[in-house]
């Protein structure tokens, strides 16, 4: 996938267009635990059309709207730093700006990436290299030979989770598309009060919460290579799967199917304990709830366990119920215990363990991590030139990680269902694919 004709047009930092608070932004324990994950790279591909080709993804217009958006979302223009008083990692809100890169690539078209899968090569091409690593956000607009555009965006996970990332992208796109005045009437301002997730005094972890809250995942060097693939579950297949699972949510139904297929494909011994770990949004689980516009990390990991034999042989209703059971058990005490757990662990940036590079390490075969981007309408990121043809991760996490993303609606050329971004051992992923589609074919039959 190397490009011989990648031309850099410009590279600059875009600062907020107005004065913003200049301070250190305190990070919650849920922010600090995400800091070790570094940046999350995403990519979207946009097709051009004759009606807008003259100013398609105009760089000056994009940068102007970005500068306006960064006024409200000012932490993204800052840098990761350390509080001089207590050594705690924080975001230095210094308005230094987000990295913005424009480039041209004459080797590829949008059609080359309709069925793209995450890879280091894809990230290298279309997501900017981030130096220094303390930069909170980096953006790259790459013009392709067909006239289309690849939009790569990378957020530091210490700053935000997926929900907050979409809040920002939606705002930036709205300002670019509709102008600042109209966008201001439609977009809610972010809530930057991260002390809402301050630990209790003193911190305390309720012992019962550890049966549902998953504090740690162990990633180790793999014995062989990892592989990343993307699998599509169509709208009709999804409807049948949800009926088979007893009418549960899309997330629970797809997670149950993926967990079952992964357990079998990874050839886990029947009596071994298999664990599925899911990322859960806590905004509505706290008492009182967080503001819906809370800007930061508001996710914790929940877990469901069973023997491999049970996951493989139980009805899909039962497997889906195990996943749902973990979700419904999340309450204020579970969340507060999770916050206190990470505060007690004192995971500041200086104390974080060495990380295995993204995509290289692998979870134990008994563990599967499922991250949901469902319900986040990334495909609605219309900057004034139409919605993306496809959008997803530019590079996978470690082996054993699965991301669920809404597919492009059928009217825009997609399936209207769900795309499953899976990364696991290369020796097992072909069997995972066979099992996934065999199960979906049975539903159709």
Residue, then its C-alpha position, 0 to 999 in steps of 0.5 A: x500500500x506504499x504510495x510513490x506519489x504522496x505530496x505534502x501540501x501543508x502542515x500547520x497547527x490550527x489554534x482556537x480563533x478566540x481566547x480560551x482558558x489557559x490552565x491545567x485541566x485535571x484528568x479523572x482516573x478514567x482519563x488516566x487509565x486511557x492515557x497509556x493507549x495513546x492516540x486512536x486513529x480513524x479514517x473516512x473516505x469521501x467521494x467528490x461530485x461534479x456539483x461541488x468539485x471546484x471547492x471540494x474539501x477546501x482547506x482554508x474553509x476546513x481550517x477556519x471551521x476547525x479554529x472556531x470549533x476549538x474555542x468550545x473544545x479547547x482541550x483538543x488544542x492543548x498538550x498532555x503535561x504534568x501538574x508541577x505541584x503533584x506530578x499528576x498527568x493533566x492536559x495543559x490548555x495552552x492553545x498551541x493548536x491541533x495538527x493539520x496536514x493536507x496532502x495529495x496522493x495520486x496512487x489511489x481512489x476512494x473505490x480502492x478503500x470501500x472494503x478497507x481493513x485497518x493496517x499500519x500501512x493505512x494509518x501511515x498513509x492517511x493519518x498524520x505522524x504525531x510529533x510530539x506525542x503530547x499533541x491532543x488531536x491531529x488531522x490529515x486531509x488527503x486528496x486522491x486521484x479520483x477527486x475524492x478525499x481521505x480524512x484521517x483524525x487521531x485523538x489522544x485517548x487521555x482527552x476523550x472517548x468515542x462519544x466525545x470525539x463524535x461530539x467534536x466532529x459533529x460540531x466541526x462539520x456543522x460549522x464548516x457546512x452551515x456556518x458558525x451562527x446556524x451551527x451554534x443553534x444546533x450544537x450543545x456546548x461540551x461540559x469540561x468539568x472532569x471533577x464530576x468523576x473525582x474519586x471518593x474520599x477516601x477511595x473505596x472499592x466494593x468487593x462485589x463490583x469486581x465480579x462485573x467490573x474488569x480493571x485490567x487486560x493483559x496483553x502479551x507478545x504473540x507467538x505468531x502474527x496478528x491479522x485484521x479483517x472487517x466483516x459485514x452483518x447486513x440489516x436483514x441478518x442483524x434483524x434475524x440475529x436479534x430475534x434469535x437472541x430474544x430481542x436484545x439490543x444490537x450490541x448484545x446480539x452481535x457481541x454474543x455471536x462474535x464471542x461464540x465464534x471467537x471461542x470456537x475459532x481460537x480452539x479454547x479447551x471446553x472447560x476453560x473460563x472464557x471472558x468477554x470484556x465490553x466497554x460501557x458508557x457510564x454517563x447515565x449510570x451515575x447518580x446524578x447522571x453526567x451531563x450528556x455533553x460531558x467531554x472526556x472519558x466516561x467508559x469502564x470495562x465490564x465482563x461476562x464469563x462462562x466456560x467455553x463449552x457453555x458459550x459454544x453450546x448454549x442457545x443464542x438467547x442464553x449467550x446474549x443474556x450473559x452479555x446483557x447481564x453485565x451491562x444491566x449490573x452497571x450502577x452508581x456503585x460499580x462506576x464509583x468503585x471503578x473510579x476509586x480502583x484506578x485512583x488507588x492504582x495511581x496510574x500516572x503517566x510516569x508509572x504506566x507500564x511499557x506498552x506493546x506497540x499497537x497491533x502487535x500484542x495479543x490478549x490471551x485466547x480466553x479473552x475477547x475485548x469488544x468496543x462499541x461505536x454503535x449509535x455514533x453516527x460517524x457517517x453523518x460527518x458532512x462538512x458540506x460536501x456529502x457524507x463519507x462513503x465509509x469510515x472506521x479504524x485506520x489501525x487495529x488495537x491488539x489481537x483479541x480486540x473487536x470494534x462494532x461500527x454502524x455500516x453506511x446506510x443502504x441509500x449511501x451504498x452500504x448495508x445499513x447493518x453493522x461492520x465488525x472490525x476484528x483483530x486476532x491471531x492470523x492462524x485463527x481469523x479465517x476460521x472466525x470468518x467461516x463460523x461468523x458467516x456460517x451462523x449468519x447463513x443459518x439465520x437466513x435459512 
